[in-house]
């Protein structure tokens, strides 16, 4: 089992939010709230694991090209424009699955030993809870462009179970991300958009890139579709894990 907490300098985005909340009571007339809920399916195209990332661990893959089973992908995103160009964003994005797998060679994982050619249950969890601030650099009737910072709480776990042998590696930590988002109105009813939460460098990376297409039913209600890529991982002594998930979802958006 592994627990890690990101170093104190990663808290800079959180500290930067303090003046945002302190001034949030002003300009009530400019406030608006947008809520977006999407539900769809996600398929992993890569999931390589080694715990620990030394000779005491075996590198293996949880991605089986012959297994095209998808997992449910849900997201709830709340945007609050507390001033004309300043906004707060909250995102809840759970992701987890449990599947029966087998390995062609024996596997050493998190202090446990797993036999080859025998079924075992593999659980992979990568929940993402995020809080961020964004500023609208461009805002018009035709489109908008936002830039900001996101503080992500990473709630991750990899677990293997085979008979009486159960071992796992879990990680709860904070990750700062750059946030970019843009929208463009194609017509009175259709809007296309793109958004990115991302960070790369050092021992790993985290990328959440999405493209959206929305149709306005009324002034305050939209339906749409999302295409999204989640990619990232870390290469450190405790763990090696890089995974990629491609998802497609239907969405409903409401503004207040």
N, C-alpha and C positions, 0 to 999 in steps of 0.2 A: 504494500500500500504506500502511496506517495501523496503527501500534502504539500502544496506550494503556495506562497503568497507573493505577488509581484512586488518588486522593490519600491521603496517610498517615492521615487521620482516618477513612477507611473501614475501617482495620484494627482499630478499637475492638472489634467483635464477636469478632475472633480473639483479641485480648489478654484479653478477658473469659473466654475458655475456659481460660486457664492455671490458675486455682485449681480448675477442674473436674477437669482431669487430675491435678493435684497431690493431690487427695483421693479419686481414683477407686479407690484400693486398699482403702478402708474399706467396711464393711457388705457383705461378699461375699454374705451370705444374701439381700440384697434385689435382687441382680442378675438381670436377665432380658434376653434378646435376641430381637427380632422381626425377621424377614426377609420382605420382600414383593417379589415379582417380577411385573411386569405387561407384557403384550405386546398391542398393538392397532394401530389405524390412526388417522392424524391428517390432517385436511383444513385447508388454509390458507384463511381467509376474507378476509384482508387481508395485503398485503406491498408497501408503498410504499417506494421507494428513490431516493436522490439522493446521489451522491458525486462531488465534494465538494458541500456544501450551499450552493453559490454559483452565479454565472452560468457557471462552468466545468463544471457538471454538469447533467444532464437528469433531471427527476423522472419515474420510470416505475413500473409495477406488475408484479410477478411473479405476481400473483393473476389468473388468467383465469377468469371466471365460467363459461365453457363447458367448462373443464377440471376435472372432478370427481375426478381421480386422487388417491389418498391416499398417504401415506408411512407407513412403519413407525414406530410409537412404542413405545419400550421404556423401562422404569424399573426400577431396583433400589434399594430403600430398606432401610437397616439401622438399627434403633433399639436402643440399649443403655441400659437403666435401671441405672446403676451404683450408685444409691442409691434409696431408696423413691420419692422424688418428682423425682429429678434424672436427666436422660437425655442421651445423645449420639446425634446423628442423622447418617447419611451417605447421600447420594443421588447416584446416577449416572443422568443422563437425556440420552442422545445424541439428536440430531435433525438430519438432513441429507437433501438430495435433489439430483438433477441432472435437468433437463428441457430439451427443445427448445422454444424460444419465438421469437417474432418481434414486432417493434415497427412500428407504422404510421408513425412518424416517426423520423428519425435520433436516436441516443442518444449523449451524451457521458458516460462513466463512468470514474472513477479514472484519467484521463489518456488513455483510449482512445476511439476513435470507431467506432460500430457503425451499419451501413447499415440503412435501413428495408426492410420487406417481405422480409427474408432471414433464414433460420433461423439461430439461434445456440444454444449450450448455456449454460444458466444453472444455477449451483450455489449453493445456499443452505445454510449450516451454522450451527446454533445449539446447540452442546453445552453442557450445564450440569452442573457438578460442585459439590456442596455439602457443607459441614460445619456442623453447628449444635448448639446446646445448648437444652434445653427443661426447663421446670419444670411439674409437674402441680399446678395450682391446685385442681382438684377431682378426686377419685379414689374411685370406689365400685364396687360390683358391677354397677350399672346403666349407668354411664358415666364419662367422664373429660373434662377440659379442660386443654389444655397451652398455654403461652405461652413464646416463646423468641426466639432470634436465629439467623440463618443467614448464613454467609459463602459467597457463590457465586463460583465461578470461571467466567467467561463466555468460551467459546471459539467465536468467531463468524467467519464468512467469507462474502462474496458475490463470485462470480467469473463473468465473462462471457467466452465464447470464440466467435469468428466467424472462420473461416479462420486466418490467421496472427496475428490480433489477440487477445491474451489479457491481460485486466487484472483485478485483484481488490482488494478491501478486506478486511483481516482485523483482528481485535481480540481480544486476550486481556487480561482485566482482572478486578478484584475488585469485587463488589457486595454491600453488606450488606442483608439483608432481615429483616423482621419475620415471625415464624412463629407461627401459630395453628392448633390442631387440636382436634377434639372427636369423641367417639364415644358412641353410645347403643345399649344392648342392647334390641332390640325384643322378643326372646323368648330362649329358651335357645339357639337356633341362629342367629338372625339379628341382625346388627349393622349400623347405618348410621353413616357418619362423614363428616367434611368437614375439609379442611386448606387452609391458605393460606400461601404464601411471597410477600411483596409489599412494594413500596416505590414511592411516587409523589411527584413533586415536582421542581422545578428543570427541567432540560432533557428529562426522560424519565420512564419508569415501567417496572416489571417486576412482572407479576402471574402467579402460578401457583395456580389455584384448582381444587380437585378435590372430587368427591363419590364415596363408595364404599359398596358394599353387599356384605356378606360372609356366608357360610354356614359354620358350624362343622361340619366332618366329624368331627373328634376334638377333644380338649382342646387339642392343639397344632398342628392343621392346619385351614386355612380355604381356601375358594375364593370368588371374588367378581368384581365388575365395577367398573370405574372410568369416570367421566365427568370430563373435565378441559378447562379453558380456559387456554391460554398467551397472554398479551397483553403487549406492551411495545415499547419502542424508545427512540430518542434523537433529539433535534433540536438538533444543534450544528453548528459551521462545517465540521467535517471530514465529517460524515455526517448524512443524514436517513434513518431507517429505522424504520417501525412495522409490526409484523406481529401476526397473531392466528391461532392454531391451535386447532381443536376436535378432541378425540380421545375415543375409546372403546376400552376394553381389558378383557381378562380377566386375573385376578390369582390368584396362589397365595401364601398367607402361612403361615409356620411360626414357632413360638416354641420357645425352648430354655431 
